[in-house]
Amino acid sequence: MSLHDDMVQMADRAVAASRALARLTTRKKNAILEAMADELESRRDAIKDANARDMEAGEQAGLTGSLLDRLKLSDARIDSMIKGLRDIVVLKDPVGQEISRWMRPNGLEITKIRVPIGVIAIIYESRPNVTADAASLCFKTSNAVILRGGKEAVHSNRVLADALQEGGQKKGLPENSIQLVSTTDRDAIRELVQMVGKVDLAIPRGGEGLINAVIEHARVPVIKHYKGVCHVYVDETADIDTAVAISVNAKCQRPGVCNAIETLLVHQAIAGTFLPKLVEQLKPYKVELRGDEAARAVIPEMKSATEDDWYAEYLDLILSVRVVKDVHAAVEHINRYGSHHSDSIVAGGDHAQKIFTQEVDSSTVYVNASTRFTDGGEFGMGAEIGISTDKLHARGPMGLEELTTYKYVVHGAGQIRE
C-alpha cells in the first residue's frame, strides 16, 4: 500500500472517530482523561527508557543543546504532562456552550453554540510532551487528532501515544480518536495537509523550516507561528532591579523556547545605569551580547549587532541589545523586526504602558512581566495546543476554546420566508 493510501485510511478513521467523539458527555471525557493520566504514570519507566534512546540518537546526530533540551523527558516533565491531563479534566468543556441567543421578530430563536472542529492534524518537532498535550486538548474538545512528530522523538512519541490510547480505551475512548503517524517520511506531512474534506485543521509546531514546508503544501486551514522574536523594552520610568530580573528571566530561564526574548530595547536615559547591572546578572549564564553603537558605548565588550541580528530567533544564550530614544521607537522596532509573538514593557509610567499595549502588534503584550508566561498552562488553559501569531481564528496561546468552532441552531414554529 502506498503512503498516500495509508494516510487516506488514517484520515478516514479519524473522521469516523470524530463522529463518535461528538456523542461523548463531559463526564465520560473526563473519566477517559483520568485514565490516560494514570496510564502515563504507570508507564513512567518505559517512557524514560524510550526517551533515553531518542536522547542518545540525538546526541550522536549532533543536535544542539536547545534541541536536546526540548527532547528530554525528565521526571519533572513527565509529572507536568500528567498534571496537564488532570488540569484539563477540571476545565470547563466548551463543546455545546451557548455563545449567544436572540429572537427575531418573526419568532425564530437563533442560538450560537460551540462545536468541535472535527479532525485536527498536529505536526511537531523535538518536544515529545506535545504528544500528550495535543491529544488531551483535542480529545476534551471532541476532536479526533492525527499526530505527526519528528524523527528525533520517534520512540518517545510512540510510547506516549500508546499509553494515551490504551489508557483511554479502558474507559471507553473511541477507537482511532488519537492516531500517531508512524513513518518518518516527510511526504506524510504533505499528504496530511492536503486532505481536504477529511482533515479540518493543521497546526504545525516547530522551526521555521517545518512551518514553511506545511504552508507550502497545505490545502487545509493552518494555524501557526513562524518564530518567536520576542522583546523586552525597558522604559526610562522602569524600576531598574525589576527590569533586570525580568530581562534575565525572559532570556535565560529557558532560552531554547519561542517565548524567550531575543532582543532587549533600553531607553537612552537609563542605558548607562541599567546595562551594567544587567550584564553583571547575565555573567553566570554566559550570555553573548550583540549591541548597537549606543549599547556598545556603555558595554564595550559587546559584539557589534548586524541588521540580521534584529530579525534573529537565536533559541540560545545570545541577546541583541539596542538603545532607543523612547517608547515610540521601541514600538517601531518591535513591529518592524518582531514576529508578533510576545513582547514586554517594563515601565512605571501609565503613559508609556498605554502606548506600548495599544500599538505593539503582537499576540501577547506584557506590562512589567516576563514573556516566558506565554503558555497555555500559565494562562490557566491547562496544556496548550500551540501559540498562534495569526489573526484568524485564534491568536496567542491556544487552549480549549480555540479548538472549537461554532454553528447556529435555529428553532422555529413553522415559519417560512415570504
Residue pairs with C-beta under 8 A, 6 or more apart in sequence:
3 183
3 185
3 187
3 188
3 191
4 191
6 183
7 181
7 188
7 191
7 192
7 195
8 191
8 195
8 198
10 146
10 179
10 181
11 119
11 146
11 192
11 195
11 198
11 199
12 198
13 175
13 176
13 179
14 119
14 144
14 145
14 146
14 176
14 179
14 198
14 199
15 118
15 119
15 144
15 198
16 176
17 144
17 174
17 175
17 176
17 177
18 116
18 118
18 119
18 142
18 143
18 144
20 174
20 175
20 177
21 116
21 139
21 142
21 143
21 144
21 174
21 177
22 95
22 115
22 116
22 142
24 32
24 142
24 172
24 174
26 93
26 95
28 171
28 172
29 93
29 139
29 140
29 142
30 89
31 171
31 172
32 139
32 168
32 171
32 172
32 173
33 85
33 86
33 88
33 89
33 136
33 139
33 140
33 168
34 85
34 86
34 89
34 171
35 167
35 168
35 170
35 171
35 173
36 85
36 132
36 135
36 136
36 163
36 164
36 167
36 168
36 173
37 82
37 85
37 86
37 89
37 167
38 167
39 163
39 164
39 166
39 167
39 168
39 170
40 47
40 78
40 81
40 82
40 85
40 132
40 160
40 163
40 164
40 167
41 82
43 159
43 163
44 75
44 78
46 159
46 163
47 73
47 78
47 156
47 159
47 160
47 163
48 73
48 75
48 78
50 155
50 156
50 158
50 159
51 71
51 72
51 73
51 128
51 153
51 155
51 156
53 155
54 71
54 128
54 152
54 153
54 154
54 155
54 156
55 68
55 71
55 72
57 152
58 67
58 68
58 71
58 152
59 68
61 152
63 71
63 152
64 316
65 256
65 316
66 255
66 256
66 315
66 316
67 126
67 152
67 256
69 254
69 256
70 126
70 127
70 256
70 257
71 126
71 127
71 128
71 152
71 153
71 156
73 128
73 129
73 156
77 129
80 129
80 377
81 129
81 132
81 133
81 160
81 383
84 132
84 133
84 136
84 377
84 382
84 383
85 132
85 136
85 383
87 377
87 382
87 383
88 136
88 137
88 140
88 382
88 383
88 400
91 140
91 381
91 382
91 399
91 400
92 400
93 140
93 141
93 400
94 114
94 141
94 400
94 401
94 404
95 114
95 115
95 116
95 141
95 142
95 404
96 113
96 114
96 115
97 113
97 114
98 111
98 112
98 113
99 112
99 113
99 114
99 406
100 111
100 112
101 109
101 110
101 111
101 112
102 109
102 110
103 109
103 110
104 110
106 415
107 412
107 413
107 415
108 410
108 411
108 412
108 415
109 410
109 411
109 412
110 408
110 409
110 410
111 408
111 409
111 410
111 411
112 406
112 407
112 408
113 406
113 407
113 408
113 409
114 401
114 404
114 405
114 406
115 404
115 405
115 406
115 407
116 141
116 142
116 143
116 403
116 404
116 405
117 141
117 143
117 200
117 201
117 403
117 404
117 405
118 143
118 144
118 200
118 201
119 143
119 144
119 145
119 146
119 198
119 199
119 200
119 201
120 138
120 143
120 144
120 145
120 146
120 199
120 200
120 201
120 202
120 203
120 403
121 145
121 146
121 148
121 192
121 193
121 195
121 199
121 201
121 202
121 203
121 220
122 130
122 134
122 138
122 145
122 146
122 147
122 148
122 202
122 203
122 205
122 385
123 148
123 189
123 192
123 193
123 202
123 203
123 204
123 205
123 206
123 210
123 214
124 130
124 134
124 147
124 148
124 149
124 150
124 204
124 205
124 206
125 149
125 150
125 152
125 153
125 205
125 206
125 207
125 210
126 150
126 152
126 153
126 206
127 153
127 205
128 149
128 153
128 156
128 157
128 160
130 147
130 149
130 205
131 147
131 149
131 156
131 157
131 160
131 161
131 164
131 180
132 160
132 164
132 383
133 376
133 383
133 384
133 385
134 145
134 147
134 203
134 385
135 145
135 147
135 161
135 164
135 178
136 164
136 382
136 383
137 382
137 383
137 384
137 385
137 399
137 400
137 403
138 144
138 145
138 178
138 385
138 403
139 145
139 168
139 173
139 177
139 178
140 400
141 400
141 403
141 404
143 403
144 176
144 177
144 178
144 179
145 177
145 178
145 179
146 179
146 180
146 181
146 192
146 199
147 157
147 161
147 178
147 179
147 180
147 181
148 180
148 181
148 188
148 189
148 192
149 157
149 180
149 181
150 184
150 206
151 184
154 184
157 180
158 180
158 182
161 178
161 179
161 180
164 178
165 173
165 177
165 178
168 177
168 178
169 175
181 188
181 192
186 213
189 213
189 214
189 217
190 213
190 217
192 199
192 202
193 199
193 202
193 214
193 217
193 218
193 219
193 220
193 222
194 217
194 218
194 219
194 220
195 219
195 220
196 219
196 220
199 220
200 220
200 221
201 220
201 221
201 222
201 223
202 214
202 218
202 220
202 221
202 222
202 223
203 222
203 223
203 224
203 385
203 386
203 398
204 210
204 211
204 214
204 222
204 224
205 386
207 227
208 226
208 227
208 313
211 224
211 225
211 226
212 226
214 222
214 224
215 222
215 224
223 386
223 388
223 390
223 393
223 394
223 398
224 386
224 388
224 389
224 390
225 258
225 339
225 340
225 341
225 363
225 386
225 387
225 388
225 389
225 390
226 339
226 389
227 258
227 313
227 339
227 341
228 257
228 258
228 259
228 260
228 262
228 313
228 339
228 341
228 342
228 387
229 262
229 263
229 311
229 312
229 313
229 337
229 338
229 339
229 341
230 250
230 258
230 259
230 260
230 261
230 262
230 263
230 338
230 339
230 341
230 342
230 343
230 344
230 371
231 261
231 262
231 263
231 264
231 265
231 330
231 333
231 334
231 338
231 343
231 344
231 371
232 243
232 246
232 247
232 250
232 261
232 264
232 265
232 343
232 344
232 345
232 346
232 370
232 371
233 264
233 265
233 266
233 267
233 324
233 327
233 330
233 334
233 343
233 344
233 345
233 346
233 347
233 356
234 243
234 247
234 264
234 265
234 266
234 267
234 270
234 274
234 346
234 347
235 267
235 327
235 330
235 345
235 346
235 347
235 348
235 349
235 352
236 267
236 268
236 269
236 270
236 326
237 347
237 348
237 349
237 352
238 267
238 270
238 274
238 346
238 347
238 348
239 346
239 348
240 270
240 273
240 274
240 277
241 277
242 346
242 368
243 274
243 278
243 346
244 274
244 277
244 278
244 281
245 281
246 344
246 346
246 368
246 369
246 370
247 261
247 264
247 278
247 346
248 278
248 281
248 282
248 285
249 370
249 372
250 260
250 261
250 344
250 370
250 371
250 372
251 260
251 261
251 264
251 282
251 285
251 287
251 317
251 319
252 282
252 285
252 287
252 317
253 260
253 370
253 372
254 260
254 372
255 314
255 315
255 316
255 317
256 315
256 316
257 315
257 372
258 313
258 341
258 387
259 341
259 342
259 371
259 372
259 373
259 374
259 375
259 387
260 315
260 371
260 372
261 319
261 344
261 371
262 312
262 313
262 314
262 318
262 319
262 320
263 309
263 310
263 319
263 320
263 321
263 322
263 333
263 337
264 278
264 319
264 320
264 321
264 322
265 321
265 322
265 323
265 324
265 330
265 333
265 334
266 274
266 275
266 295
266 321
266 322
266 323
266 324
267 323
267 324
267 325
267 326
267 327
267 330
268 294
268 323
268 324
268 325
271 294
271 295
271 298
271 323
272 298
275 295
275 298
275 299
275 321
276 298
276 299
279 289
279 299
282 289
282 319
285 317
286 317
287 317
287 318
287 319
288 303
288 317
288 318
288 319
289 295
289 299
289 301
289 302
289 303
289 318
289 319
289 320
289 321
290 302
290 303
290 304
290 305
290 306
290 309
290 318
290 319
290 320
290 321
291 299
291 302
291 303
291 304
291 305
291 320
291 321
291 322
292 305
292 321
292 322
292 323
293 304
294 322
294 323
295 302
295 305
295 321
295 322
295 323
296 302
296 304
298 323
299 321
302 321
305 320
305 321
305 322
309 320
310 320
310 322
310 333
310 336
310 337
311 337
312 318
312 320
313 339
322 333
324 330
324 333
327 345
327 347
327 352
327 355
327 356
328 355
330 345
330 356
331 355
331 356
331 359
331 360
334 343
334 360
334 362
335 359
335 360
335 361
338 360
338 362
339 389
340 361
340 362
340 363
340 389
341 362
341 363
341 364
341 374
341 387
341 389
342 362
342 363
342 364
342 365
342 366
342 371
342 374
343 360
343 362
343 364
343 365
343 366
343 371
344 365
344 366
344 367
344 368
344 369
344 370
344 371
345 352
345 353
345 356
345 357
345 365
345 366
345 367
345 368
346 368
347 353
347 356
347 367
347 368
353 367
356 365
356 367
357 365
357 367
362 389
363 374
363 387
363 388
363 389
363 395
363 396
364 371
364 374
364 396
364 397
366 373
373 379
374 387
374 396
374 397
375 384
375 387
375 397
376 382
376 383
376 384
376 385
376 397
376 398
376 399
377 383
377 384
379 397
379 399
381 397
381 399
381 400
382 399
382 400
384 397
384 398
384 399
385 398
385 399
385 402
385 403
386 397
386 398
387 396
387 397
387 398
388 394
388 395
388 396
388 398
388 402
389 395
393 402
393 405
394 402
